[in-house]
Amino acid sequence: MKLDKKLLIEKGYLTFNLKDLDENLFNEFKKALTKKYLRSKIDILRADFVVTKENIDEFSEIADKYEVQIDERIEDASHPKGALKIMNKYHAKIPILKEIQKDISKVDTSSSTKYNHDGQTWMYGMYPRTSIEKINLIESLYVQTVIELYNEDIINHKEFKTTTDINNQNPYIGAGTDISLYVKDNYISNHADGIDGNRLCVVLMYLNDDWESGYGGEIVVKEELTIPPLFGNVVILDFTENNIEHEVKKVINENFERFAIIKFFYK
C-alpha cells in the first residue's frame, strides 16, 4: 500500500489500517501496547467547558476534594451572562480521574448550555520516552506516514530525526506523542484546529480490538466519514492546505476504554 499525498490534500484527510501499510509493524504494536501497559501511562484528565462565573469555583473544589494537582486555565468566552471557558487538567491515576469526572458531570451548567460549544473531556498520558523498543515502534509509524507524505514540506529536519540518528537525545520524531484514553461520557465536540502556517498534520491511531458498534468513541471527519476505533485504524488530517472539522463521539459503553496514540507535526 502506498499513501496518496494528492488524495490527502484534496480531501483533507487519509484513513487506512496499519495492517495494510505494514503488517509486521501492526503485529508489533499489538504485542507491545497491551491494554494493561496503556492504562499505566494515563495520568491526566482534560476537561473543557463553557460555564457561568457562578460555577467556576466548583471545578477547583473538586480538585481539593481529591487532593490532586490541577492546572487551571480560564478565559473570557465572549458570551452573554458572564460565561467563561475553563480548560482544566487534573493529575492523578485512572481510578481517581474517573471519580473526578463523575463529580464534574454533576456541575450545573444549565444556565450556559446554549453557549457550550467547546465542551470536551478525555484522559491522556505521555507515550514512553525511555523504552527503545516502543520508541522504535512509533518512529517506524511516523517514518512511513508523515515523512513519506510531507518530506518536501519539512523545514526543521532536526525535529524529524530518529533516536539512532541523534544518540537517543531529544528532539526526535516520536517526542510529544500522547496516549489518549476515552471512557464513558468522554468526547470532543465538533471543531477545527485552526490555521497555523507551521503545522503539517495530526496523526491518530486506535489501539482497541474490543470495540463494537454502539460503544461510541468514533471520530467523525467533515460530517461525512466515521472511523471506528478499531486497532490499527489510522487517521491523518492535513493542515498545510486544510482546516478540517472533526469530532469524537461520546463513549457510551460503561466498560469500554478507547485508547489511541496522537501527535501533531510541525514543519
N, C-alpha and C positions, 0 to 999 in steps of 0.2 A: 504493500500500500504506500502511495506517495501523497503527501499533503499538497493541497492545491491552494497556493497563495492567491491566485486570481479569484477563486471562489470565496475565499476568506474576506477579501476586500469588498467584493461585490455584495455579499450577504451581511458582512459584519461579524460573522461567526463561523466556526467549524466545530463539528461534533463527530466523534467516532469512538470506537472502543480500542483500548491499547492492545488488546489481543490481536486485532487486525493489523496493527502497525508493527508490533514486536511481541510475539507470543512468549518468548523466553523472559523478557522483561516483565510482562504481565504475570507470569508464574512466580517470578522472584518477588514482586510486590505482594502477592497473596501470601507467600511464605513468611516474609519479613514483617509486614504490617498487620499483625493479628489484632483482633478487637481488644484483647487484654492490653497489648502494648499501646495501642492508640489511646485507650482510656487513661493510661498512666501519664500521658502528656498534656491532658486538658486541665487548665488551672485558672481560666478567666471566663467570666460571664459578661458579655456585652449587652447592654440594654439601652436602647434609644427610644425616647418618646417625646411627644409634644404634650405638655401639661400646663395647667394654670399655676400661678405663683402659690396658691394655697396648698398645692400638692407637693411642692418641691422638697420640703424638709423630710417628707416621708421616706424618700429614697435613701437619704443619709441615715435615717433612723434604722432602716433595715440593715445597713452595714454595721451599725453599732450593736444591734441585737445579736448578730452572729460573730461579732468581734473580728471582722475581716477588713482588709485594706480595700479602699475604694478610690479609684481615680475618677473624679467628678468634673465634668465639663458642662457648663450651662451657657446657652446662647439665647438672645432675643429671637423668638421665632417669627417676628414681624406679623403677628396675627392679633386680632382684637382680643379683648378680655385679658390682656397681660399674659398671653401664652408664651411659654418658654420651651426651648428644646434642650433636653438633657441627654448626655451621652456618657453613661457610667460604665466603668469596668470594675467588677468585683473579683477579687483574687482569693481563691480557695480550691479545695478538692471537690470533685464532682458531686458527692452526696450533699455537701453544704450548698453548692451552687444551685442544685435542684430545689432546695428548701428556700433559698433566697428568691429564686424565680417564682415560686408559688406565692410568696409574700408580695412580690412586685405586681403579680397579676391581680392582687386584691386592692391595689391603689385605685381610688375612684377618679378616673379621668373623664367622666361623662360630660363635664362642662366644657371640655376641649376636644371632644371626639371628632367633631367635623373638621378640626384643624390637624388631625393626627395622620399626616401623610408620610411621616418619616419613622413610623414605628418599626422596630425590629429587635429581636433577641436571638442570640446564639452563643455558643461556648467555643473556646479555642485554646490552643497552646502552640508552642514552637516546635517545628519539625526538628529532629535531633541534629546537633551540630558536632557531636563527638564520635558517633558511630560511622566509621569509614564505609562499612557495608551499606548502611542506609543512605549515606551521602552519595555514594556511587549510584544508587538506585535513582535518586531524584535528579541527579545530574544527567544520567542517561535519558531520562524522560525529557528534560529540557533541551538537551542537545538535539534530540530527534524531532522536536517540535518547534520551540522558539528560535533556536539558532538556524534550523533548517528553513524556517519561514521568513525570518527577519534579518538574516545575516547582512544584507545590503543596507539595512536601516540602522544598524548598531553603530553608535559613535564611540561610546566608552567601553572598549573591548575588555578592559580590566575587570569590569563587573561580570563578564561572561567567561572568566577563566574557570577551569576545573581545579579541584583541590590539588591534584597532582601537579598542575602547571605552576601553582604558587606555593607549593610546600605546605599545604594544609592551613594557610593563613587567609583570613578574610580580606577583601571581599571575594566571593566566589559565586558561581551561578545559582547554587541552591540556597544561599543565605536569604533569610526573610520569608521562607516558606512557612505557612501555618497549617496545622491540623485543625480542622473545624469539626464541631460536634453539634448537631441539632437534635434535641429531644422534644417530647410532646410540647406543643404550643410555640416552639421556636420557628421563626420565619424571617424573611426580609421582604419588605413591601416593594412594589414596582418602582424602579428608579433607573436613572442613567448615571454613570460615574463622572460625567463632566468632561470637558475638553482640557487636555494637558499635552502641550506640544512635545513633551519629553517621554510620554508614555507609549509603549508599544502594544501591550496586550495584557490580559489576565488569563491564567491557565488554571482550570479546576479539574480534578479527577476524583471520582467517587470511589469509596473503599468498602462498599457493602455487598454481601452476597445473600442477605436475608430480607431484602426489600420485597414487598408485594403491593399490588395495586390497592389503593385505599389507605396506605400508610402515610402519604404525604411526603414532603421533602423534595419534590421535583423542582428543577429550575425551569422557568418559562422565559423564553427569549423572544422579544418583539411580539409577544402575544400570538405567535404563530408556530412556535416549536416548543414542545415539552419533553425534557430529557429526564428519564427516571434515574434515581440514584443507585444504579447497579455497578458492581465492581468493574473498574476499568473504563467506564464511560468518561470521556474527556470532553470538556467544553473550552474552546478558546474564543474570547471576544477581542476583536481588533479595536485599537484606539488611534491608529495612525490616520485613518480616514473615516472612522465611525464613532458613534456615541450611542451604543445600543441599550435600549430599555430592557430590563430583566428583573426577575423576582424569584424568590424561593418560597414555594408553597408551605403553609404551616404544617408541621408534623402533627398527625392526628393520632397515630397509634401510641398507646401508653408505654409499650415495651420496645419500641423501635428507636435505635440510636443511629443517626445518619452521619457517617464520617466522610470527610473529603480532605484533600490537600489543595491549597490555593496559594497563588503567588502572582503579584503584579510585576511586570517587567518594564524597564525604562531604557531609553536609548543609551 
